[in-house]
Each structure stands twice: as structure tokens, then as C-alpha cells.
Amino acid sequence: MAVNFPKLPDFERPPVVEVVLSLQFEALPKLQVQHIGQLWDRFKTDFPVVETKPPLDPVLEMFDRKPARPMVQFSVGEMPMFPRVWFVSGTGSEIIQVQSDRIIHNWRKTGTSPEYPRYDRIREDFKKSLKKVTDFLRDNALGELRPNQCEVSYINHVPISDSGAADHGEPHRLLKIFNKDFGIPFLPTPEAVNFSTRYLLQHADINSGKPFGRLYVDLKPAYSENQTSIFVINLTVRSAPSRNDIESAMECYDIGRKYIVCTFDAMTEDGMHKVWGKMNER
């Protein structure tokens, strides 16, 4: 897969607080709840904590341009819902999430692990985790992973004081797409601004030029744990692998990451790049 991206920007102090790599695959009917404990045996040295969460619904990007039909789900009372299980690292900064049709790797910034380890390391760790899972499935005759959707997300927290904004109503100090001169004469500056957009991804070198995924960009006002005013910028790419295998999925993550990083660089103000310590592009 070849896409003519600009050079990837690099920042000394990126505002990213979480990176998520998610692999969705065809459900494994032979995988039962009791197997999760056996799988954890292969992870517990680095992920000693286990938490149980509700499962995530399957998500697939559709490109037929027809109005989305509501998904109707039926459940049988005697059949318990397969949970989503978190394997959490000792520092709490790394999470492996497992359910019957999805494996997710999260890195998140914590007080004990504040340094962003960079995408290449997160990617490599996720690939190793997928290898452990595929080996476990093979050793126990539980089926094989057949990926059908890949997702990569970057969540960024930007204190409004870093942007020079007075409050949540001045996103133009952060994002270039807002016009600072726009205003309604009889209204004050907005109290807060939310922004959401999506882009259809297609390229001649991928999927014969047909759409293969979407990029989602969201901006919302929020407050940090210490009640500091921040902007949260979430960029997500969801796409389908060209083949139902892990290597094709890794290609999806690499392309999604490039779309996210280059879009973040293009959308944000040059003044913010100085705050984040933008270095020579790679």
C-alpha cells in the first residue's frame, strides 16, 4: 500500500494521552469465558491485574451511501453475554482488552508512566500480543483470527492556557479551520465549541481506488482531573484490511497512524507546534 503522505511530523512533547489499536475479527464461537483465564496465564507477568467490562458492539465502516439501518440484536436469556476482559499492566498505562470478536491494545498516560513510548513501540507490543493470542487459539483448537476491521485512535489533551485561549469558546487558537474573525454581533464569544468531522479515505493504490476507511476528528471542551480547562482532540481511523490476516491489519494501522499524525499537524496552529516542540519532519 503506497500513499503519498507529507513527511511525518515529530514532536518532543506531543499532547497525546492515549493511543488505541483495535483489531475486530470474525467471532470465535469456540472461545468461552473459561478460556480467558487460560489466556491470561500467557500475559499475567506483564499484566497482573484483570478487570471485567461490558462487551463492545461490532463496528464496520459501510460505503454504500444508503441511510444506516438500525441494528437489531436478540439475546437468549439462558446464554450469558461474553464479557470484555481487561489485562492491565502494573503501572496501569498498558491494557490488553479481549472479547469474542475483538482484541484492543491501549497505552494511556499515567502519573507513573507519563512519557509517550511512541507508535513504533506500541505497534510492536500489540503485534506480540496478537502472536500470543493466535498461538493460544491454535494450541487449544479454538479457531483463527480473521480480521475484518482495524481501528487506530489518538486522544490528545491540550490545556487551553497552552493555546492562549481565554476559555473553551476560542478554538481558533488551536485549530486552523476556525475563523477568528467570525462572530455574531448581538452574541458574545461562544461559551464552548464542539467540532466533529469525518473524511472518506480512498486512494488509487489501495482497494483499487475504492473507499477503504474513514478518518474521524472530534474536538470537545473538557476538564482534566485537577479541573484545568482543556480541549480534547480525538482522531480515529477505521478501515478494513486488504486480506483477513495479521500482516494486512498491521498495514492498516500504519496507514491510519499516518493519516492521523499528518492531519493533526495540518489542522493545528503553528504556535501550538512550538509549544509541543515540533522537530524536523521524518
C-alpha positions as CSV (number, residue, x, y, z in Angstrom):
1,M,0.0,0.0,0.0
2,A,1.6,3.3,-1.1
3,V,0.1,6.7,-0.2
4,N,1.9,10.0,-0.9
5,F,1.8,11.4,2.6
6,P,3.8,14.5,3.6
7,K,6.8,13.9,5.8
8,L,5.6,12.7,9.2
9,P,5.9,15.4,11.9
10,D,7.6,14.7,15.2
11,F,7.1,16.5,18.5
12,E,9.2,16.4,21.6
13,R,6.2,17.0,23.9
14,P,3.1,15.7,22.0
15,P,-0.2,16.3,23.8
16,V,-1.3,12.7,23.3
17,V,-2.6,11.0,26.4
18,E,-3.8,7.7,24.9
19,V,-3.2,5.6,21.8
20,V,-5.6,2.7,20.9
21,L,-5.0,-0.1,18.4
22,S,-8.1,-2.3,17.9
23,L,-8.5,-5.5,15.9
24,Q,-12.0,-6.7,15.2
25,F,-12.4,-10.1,13.7
26,E,-15.0,-12.8,12.9
27,A,-16.4,-14.1,16.2
28,L,-14.8,-17.2,17.6
29,P,-17.8,-19.4,18.7
30,K,-15.5,-22.0,20.4
31,L,-13.9,-19.3,22.6
32,Q,-15.6,-19.5,26.0
33,V,-15.3,-17.5,29.2
34,Q,-13.2,-20.2,30.9
35,H,-10.6,-19.8,28.2
36,I,-9.9,-16.2,29.2
37,G,-8.3,-17.3,32.4
38,Q,-6.0,-19.7,30.5
39,L,-5.2,-16.9,28.1
40,W,-4.3,-14.6,30.9
41,D,-1.7,-17.1,32.0
42,R,0.3,-16.0,29.0
43,F,0.0,-12.3,29.8
44,K,-0.1,-12.1,33.6
45,T,3.7,-11.5,34.1
46,D,3.3,-8.1,32.4
47,F,-0.4,-7.6,33.0
48,P,-1.1,-8.8,36.6
49,V,-4.5,-7.1,37.0
50,V,-7.8,-8.3,35.5
51,E,-11.0,-6.3,35.1
52,T,-14.3,-7.3,33.6
53,K,-16.2,-4.8,31.4
54,P,-19.3,-4.9,29.2
55,P,-18.6,-6.1,25.6
56,L,-18.3,-3.6,22.7
57,D,-20.7,-3.8,19.8
58,P,-19.2,-4.7,16.4
59,V,-18.4,-1.8,14.2
60,L,-18.0,-1.9,10.4
61,E,-17.5,1.1,8.0
62,M,-20.0,0.9,5.2
63,F,-19.7,2.7,1.9
64,D,-23.0,2.2,0.1
65,R,-24.1,5.7,1.0
66,K,-27.5,4.4,2.0
67,P,-29.1,5.5,5.3
68,A,-27.8,3.3,8.1
69,R,-30.4,0.8,9.2
70,P,-30.7,0.3,13.0
71,M,-29.0,-2.9,14.2
72,V,-31.4,-5.2,16.0
73,Q,-29.9,-7.5,18.5
74,F,-31.5,-10.6,20.1
75,S,-30.3,-12.3,23.2
76,V,-31.3,-15.6,24.7
77,G,-31.9,-15.4,28.4
78,E,-30.0,-18.7,29.2
79,M,-26.9,-17.6,27.3
80,P,-24.8,-15.1,29.2
81,M,-23.1,-12.3,27.3
82,F,-19.4,-12.9,26.6
83,P,-17.7,-10.2,28.6
84,R,-14.8,-7.9,27.6
85,V,-11.8,-8.5,29.9
86,W,-9.0,-6.1,30.6
87,F,-5.5,-7.3,31.3
88,V,-3.9,-4.3,33.0
89,S,-0.1,-3.6,33.5
90,G,1.3,-2.9,36.9
91,T,1.6,0.8,36.2
92,G,-1.9,1.0,34.7
93,S,-0.5,2.5,31.5
94,E,-1.0,-0.6,29.2
95,I,-4.2,-2.5,28.7
96,I,-5.0,-5.6,26.6
97,Q,-8.7,-5.9,26.0
98,V,-10.1,-9.2,24.9
99,Q,-13.6,-10.3,23.9
100,S,-15.0,-12.9,21.5
101,D,-14.6,-10.7,18.4
102,R,-12.0,-8.1,19.3
103,I,-8.5,-7.5,20.8
104,I,-7.5,-4.0,21.8
105,H,-4.2,-2.5,23.0
106,N,-4.3,0.7,24.9
107,W,-1.4,2.9,26.0
108,R,-2.5,5.7,28.3
109,K,-0.6,8.4,30.1
110,T,-0.4,7.9,33.9
111,G,1.4,9.6,36.8
112,T,3.8,6.7,36.9
113,S,4.2,6.4,33.1
114,P,3.9,9.9,31.7
115,E,6.3,9.5,28.8
116,Y,4.7,8.6,25.4
117,P,6.6,5.5,24.2
118,R,5.9,6.3,20.5
119,Y,3.9,4.5,18.0
120,D,6.5,2.0,16.8
121,R,6.9,0.5,20.3
122,I,3.1,0.4,20.9
123,R,2.7,-1.3,17.5
124,E,5.4,-3.9,18.2
125,D,3.9,-4.7,21.6
126,F,0.4,-5.1,20.1
127,K,1.9,-7.4,17.4
128,K,3.5,-9.6,20.2
129,S,0.2,-9.7,22.0
130,L,-1.6,-10.8,18.8
131,K,1.0,-13.6,18.4
132,K,0.3,-14.8,22.0
133,V,-3.4,-14.9,21.2
134,T,-3.1,-16.7,17.9
135,D,-0.8,-19.2,19.5
136,F,-3.3,-19.8,22.3
137,L,-6.1,-20.3,19.8
138,R,-4.1,-22.7,17.8
139,D,-2.9,-24.7,20.8
140,N,-6.5,-25.1,22.0
141,A,-8.1,-25.6,18.6
142,L,-10.3,-22.6,19.1
143,G,-10.1,-21.2,15.5
144,E,-8.0,-18.5,14.0
145,L,-8.2,-14.7,13.8
146,R,-9.8,-13.4,10.6
147,P,-9.6,-9.6,10.9
148,N,-12.5,-7.6,9.3
149,Q,-11.9,-4.1,10.8
150,C,-8.9,-2.2,12.2
151,E,-9.1,1.0,14.3
152,V,-6.4,3.3,15.5
153,S,-7.1,6.3,17.8
154,Y,-5.1,9.1,19.2
155,I,-6.6,11.1,22.1
156,N,-4.9,14.4,22.9
157,H,-5.4,16.8,25.9
158,V,-4.5,20.4,25.3
159,P,-4.7,22.8,28.2
160,I,-6.4,26.0,26.9
161,S,-3.7,28.0,28.6
162,D,-1.2,26.5,26.2
163,S,-3.1,27.8,23.2
164,G,-3.5,31.3,24.6
165,A,-7.3,30.9,24.6
166,A,-9.3,32.6,27.4
167,D,-11.8,29.8,27.6
168,H,-13.5,27.0,25.6
169,G,-15.0,29.4,23.2
170,E,-11.8,30.2,21.3
171,P,-10.8,27.0,19.4
172,H,-9.3,29.2,16.6
173,R,-6.2,29.5,18.8
174,L,-5.8,25.7,18.4
175,L,-7.2,24.7,15.1
176,K,-6.7,26.4,11.8
177,I,-10.2,25.5,10.5
178,F,-11.8,28.1,12.7
179,N,-12.0,31.7,11.6
180,K,-11.1,34.0,14.5
181,D,-12.9,36.9,12.8
182,F,-16.2,35.2,12.7
183,G,-18.8,36.5,15.2
184,I,-22.5,37.3,15.6
185,P,-22.8,41.0,16.5
186,F,-25.5,40.5,19.1
187,L,-23.9,37.5,20.8
188,P,-20.8,37.2,23.0
189,T,-18.0,34.7,22.3
190,P,-19.3,31.2,22.5
191,E,-19.2,29.6,25.9
192,A,-17.9,26.4,24.4
193,V,-17.4,24.9,21.0
194,N,-17.7,21.3,19.9
195,F,-16.5,20.2,16.5
196,S,-16.8,16.9,14.6
197,T,-16.0,15.9,11.1
198,R,-15.2,12.8,9.1
199,Y,-13.3,12.0,5.9
200,L,-13.8,9.2,3.4
201,L,-10.5,7.6,2.7
202,Q,-9.7,6.3,-0.8
203,H,-6.6,6.1,-2.8
204,A,-5.6,4.6,-6.2
205,D,-3.1,2.3,-4.6
206,I,-5.5,0.8,-2.0
207,N,-8.6,-1.3,-2.7
208,S,-8.5,-0.4,-6.4
209,G,-9.3,3.2,-5.6
210,K,-12.5,2.3,-3.8
211,P,-13.2,3.7,-0.3
212,F,-11.4,1.6,2.4
213,G,-12.0,3.6,5.6
214,R,-12.8,6.8,7.3
215,L,-11.0,9.4,9.4
216,Y,-12.9,10.9,12.3
217,V,-11.8,14.1,14.0
218,D,-13.6,15.4,17.2
219,L,-12.9,18.4,19.3
220,K,-14.7,18.9,22.6
221,P,-14.3,21.1,25.7
222,A,-13.4,19.3,28.9
223,Y,-11.7,19.5,32.3
224,S,-8.7,17.5,33.5
225,E,-8.7,15.6,36.8
226,N,-7.4,18.7,38.5
227,Q,-10.1,20.8,36.9
228,T,-7.9,22.5,34.4
229,S,-9.7,23.6,31.2
230,I,-8.6,21.6,28.3
231,F,-9.6,20.8,24.7
232,V,-9.8,17.1,23.9
233,I,-8.9,16.2,20.3
234,N,-9.7,12.7,19.2
235,L,-8.6,11.3,15.8
236,T,-9.7,7.9,14.7
237,V,-9.2,5.9,11.5
238,R,-11.3,2.8,10.9
239,S,-10.5,0.6,7.9
240,A,-10.8,-2.9,6.5
241,P,-7.6,-4.9,5.9
242,S,-7.0,-6.0,2.3
243,R,-6.8,-9.6,3.5
244,N,-8.0,-11.4,6.6
245,D,-4.6,-11.7,8.2
246,I,-2.5,-10.0,10.8
247,E,0.1,-8.5,8.4
248,S,-2.7,-6.8,6.4
249,A,-4.1,-5.5,9.7
250,M,-0.7,-4.0,10.7
251,E,-0.6,-2.2,7.3
252,C,-4.0,-0.7,8.2
253,Y,-2.6,0.6,11.5
254,D,0.5,2.1,9.8
255,I,-1.7,3.9,7.2
256,G,-4.2,5.0,9.8
257,R,-1.4,6.4,12.0
258,K,0.0,8.4,9.1
259,Y,-3.4,9.9,8.3
260,I,-3.9,10.8,11.9
261,V,-0.5,12.3,12.6
262,C,-0.4,14.3,9.3
263,T,-4.0,15.5,9.8
264,F,-3.2,16.6,13.3
265,D,-0.2,18.5,12.1
266,A,-2.1,20.2,9.3
267,M,-5.1,21.2,11.4
268,T,-3.3,22.6,14.4
269,E,-1.8,26.1,14.6
270,D,1.9,26.8,14.1
271,G,2.1,28.4,17.5
272,M,1.0,25.1,19.1
273,H,3.7,23.3,17.3
274,K,6.2,25.4,19.1
275,V,4.6,24.5,22.4
276,W,4.8,20.8,21.6
277,G,8.4,21.1,20.4
278,K,8.0,20.2,16.7
279,M,11.2,18.9,15.3
280,N,12.5,18.2,11.8
281,E,10.0,16.1,9.9
282,R,10.8,12.5,9.1
